[in-house]
């Protein structure tokens, strides 16, 4: 049974499975971390819903397939490579981040900017309640996660999606349009970490690659 909040993630007025769901499913397949994740095609969620299938190969590689409910043809939509989880991740200084990200952005302004770019997010995806922009970086505070239903995943897709949104907030000071995540070159969860209880998201844009039209950035969830 697909959660009803999936319909609140719309791209050009179509319900599209968030990339955060692919990442959460790959981690739930027993991986301690990801060394790569590639979203190979956007998955449109039709009125009848979709079925998802996660396949784990002997070498740890994960393949995520989907099909429309009532059909028989499976198609691969994402693939992930296993990675290692560190015992601990480096701690970022929140006060220093706040000092660098010194421009407050109203969340309503940010979400309207996304909608203007074709990415319309419903209430349950609008988890950023405070946004501070810096030069090619952004810091955002998450709403209290008391509405996250238990789903057996190591990190809730709505929390991961908020992390990805923070990369979009780092674009506020630029004229670049909104983007959707299509790949990860690493995802690590420290041993014993509780990402669903995270309070802050931090995003930093990397310098653009010559001839590239996408974005590359680094993201982290902070407990306090």
Number of C-alpha atoms within 10 A of each C-alpha: 6 11 9 8 13 20 18 18 21 20 20 12 11 17 20 19 19 23 23 21 18 24 28 18 24 29 23 16 18 13 21 19 22 23 15 17 23 19 20 13 11 16 22 16 21 13 10 9 17 18 16 18 14 18 15 17 9 7 8 15 18 24 22 22 19 18 19 19 14 10 9 9 9 14 15 17 18 24 22 28 19 22 19 15 17 13 10 12 13 8 9 13 10 15 9 9 17 16 11 16 21 15 17 14 17 13 18 12 11 20 21 14 18 20 17 13 14 17 20 21 20 14 9 13 19 20 21 26 14 15 24 25 25 22 16 19 26 31 31 30 21 21 18 14 15 8 8 13 9 7 10 9 14 20 22 21 22 22 25 21 21 23 24 23 25 27 29 26 30 25 23 23 14 10 7 12 14 19 17 17 17 17 17 18 14 16 19 18 22 16 12 8 15 13 17 19 18 19 17 22 26 27 25 22 18 12 10 12 10 6 6 8 8 13 19 16 17 15 18 23 24 17 15 12
